[in-house]
Amino acid sequence: MATADDINSTLQGIARQLGAWVAAFNGRLVSGSFTLTGGTTTIVSQSSVTANSVIVFSPTNSSAVLTQNAGGLYLSARTAASTFSVSTRSGTTLGTETFNYTLFNPS
């Protein structure tokens, strides 16, 4: 049967492992939102972006869904520690399309 010291030691080990996991993923997952500008390309300020960032965006209003589907929305550029750009194939936006994004920085 486990003693109180055994249980305490096990719980401390679990706490250390969880702390290491949090430290490993700290800053790797970032989220935010943006609104398209009335043009071909929208630049989104985000200091956590890297050259290898994976950025996924999802529409949050009906005009954003239409632009994403019909306009061919895509991630067109990443500037490390600064910005990422979202462009449309068609070049047509209303300037009212809103999106949420999640940015993941792999190791």
One Martini backbone bead per residue (centre of mass of N, CA, C, O) as a GRO file, in nm:
protein
  107
    1MET     BB    1   0.097   0.036   0.021
    2ALA     BB    2   0.070   0.363  -0.007
    3THR     BB    3   0.213   0.638   0.091
    4ALA     BB    4   0.215   0.970   0.138
    5ASP     BB    5   0.497   1.005   0.008
    6ASP     BB    6   0.435   0.859  -0.257
    7ILE     BB    7   0.203   1.038  -0.348
    8ASN     BB    8   0.356   1.307  -0.338
    9SER     BB    9   0.577   1.228  -0.542
   10THR     BB   10   0.388   1.170  -0.779
   11LEU     BB   11   0.252   1.453  -0.792
   12GLN     BB   12   0.515   1.610  -0.842
   13GLY     BB   13   0.583   1.472  -1.109
   14ILE     BB   14   0.331   1.563  -1.259
   15ALA     BB   15   0.375   1.867  -1.223
   16ARG     BB   16   0.644   1.877  -1.379
   17GLN     BB   17   0.534   1.769  -1.649
   18LEU     BB   18   0.324   1.993  -1.694
   19GLY     BB   19   0.525   2.228  -1.688
   20ALA     BB   20   0.689   2.130  -1.935
   21TRP     BB   21   0.454   2.138  -2.134
   22VAL     BB   22   0.388   2.437  -2.110
   23ALA     BB   23   0.670   2.540  -2.192
   24ALA     BB   24   0.672   2.404  -2.479
   25PHE     BB   25   0.384   2.566  -2.569
   26ASN     BB   26   0.471   2.842  -2.521
   27GLY     BB   27   0.377   3.044  -2.800
   28ARG     BB   28   0.265   2.831  -3.023
   29LEU     BB   29  -0.032   2.929  -2.944
   30VAL     BB   30  -0.225   3.157  -3.139
   31SER     BB   31  -0.481   3.413  -3.127
   32GLY     BB   32  -0.731   3.585  -3.342
   33SER     BB   33  -0.821   3.878  -3.542
   34PHE     BB   34  -0.980   3.994  -3.859
   35THR     BB   35  -1.014   4.242  -4.122
   36LEU     BB   36  -1.077   4.303  -4.423
   37THR     BB   37  -0.978   4.481  -4.675
   38GLY     BB   38  -1.048   4.686  -4.963
   39GLY     BB   39  -0.874   4.438  -5.116
   40THR     BB   40  -0.638   4.200  -5.190
   41THR     BB   41  -0.467   4.271  -4.918
   42THR     BB   42  -0.405   4.161  -4.578
   43ILE     BB   43  -0.250   4.289  -4.289
   44VAL     BB   44  -0.131   4.108  -4.000
   45SER     BB   45  -0.057   4.168  -3.681
   46GLN     BB   46   0.215   3.939  -3.555
   47SER     BB   47   0.479   3.859  -3.340
   48SER     BB   48   0.460   3.522  -3.355
   49VAL     BB   49   0.559   3.497  -3.625
   50THR     BB   50   0.691   3.266  -3.862
   51ALA     BB   51   0.817   3.095  -4.129
   52ASN     BB   52   0.654   2.816  -3.999
   53SER     BB   53   0.379   2.900  -3.969
   54VAL     BB   54   0.053   2.796  -3.884
   55ILE     BB   55  -0.240   2.925  -4.052
   56VAL     BB   56  -0.579   2.952  -3.938
   57PHE     BB   57  -0.892   3.045  -4.083
   58SER     BB   58  -1.221   3.180  -3.981
   59PRO     BB   59  -1.528   3.265  -4.033
   60THR     BB   60  -1.772   3.526  -3.876
   61ASN     BB   61  -1.927   3.590  -4.149
   62SER     BB   62  -2.097   3.592  -4.446
   63SER     BB   63  -1.889   3.753  -4.617
   64ALA     BB   64  -1.650   3.566  -4.547
   65VAL     BB   65  -1.758   3.309  -4.675
   66LEU     BB   66  -1.783   3.416  -4.961
   67THR     BB   67  -1.486   3.500  -4.999
   68GLN     BB   68  -1.356   3.227  -4.939
   69ASN     BB   69  -1.508   3.067  -5.166
   70ALA     BB   70  -1.503   3.278  -5.421
   71GLY     BB   71  -1.210   3.439  -5.375
   72GLY     BB   72  -0.964   3.279  -5.269
   73LEU     BB   73  -0.843   3.242  -4.983
   74TYR     BB   74  -0.499   3.324  -4.865
   75LEU     BB   75  -0.175   3.270  -4.766
   76SER     BB   76   0.085   3.501  -4.880
   77ALA     BB   77   0.243   3.583  -4.599
   78ARG     BB   78   0.553   3.597  -4.393
   79THR     BB   79   0.676   3.793  -4.110
   80ALA     BB   80   0.891   3.777  -3.886
   81ALA     BB   81   0.779   3.925  -3.594
   82SER     BB   82   0.501   4.073  -3.744
   83THR     BB   83   0.347   3.929  -4.012
   84PHE     BB   84   0.052   3.856  -4.211
   85SER     BB   85  -0.098   3.750  -4.525
   86VAL     BB   86  -0.413   3.806  -4.694
   87SER     BB   87  -0.557   3.675  -4.994
   88THR     BB   88  -0.715   3.714  -5.314
   89ARG     BB   89  -0.774   3.595  -5.620
   90SER     BB   90  -0.993   3.818  -5.712
   91GLY     BB   91  -0.968   4.102  -5.535
   92THR     BB   92  -1.248   4.079  -5.370
   93THR     BB   93  -1.367   4.310  -5.123
   94LEU     BB   94  -1.553   4.483  -4.865
   95GLY     BB   95  -1.429   4.518  -4.554
   96THR     BB   96  -1.631   4.308  -4.358
   97GLU     BB   97  -1.454   4.067  -4.318
   98THR     BB   98  -1.441   3.818  -4.063
   99PHE     BB   99  -1.174   3.665  -3.858
  100ASN     BB  100  -1.033   3.385  -3.725
  101TYR     BB  101  -0.720   3.278  -3.566
  102THR     BB  102  -0.460   3.024  -3.582
  103LEU     BB  103  -0.133   2.989  -3.444
  104PHE     BB  104   0.142   2.767  -3.528
  105ASN     BB  105   0.461   2.674  -3.374
  106PRO     BB  106   0.684   2.478  -3.466
  107SER     BB  107   0.996   2.321  -3.380
   0.00000   0.00000   0.00000
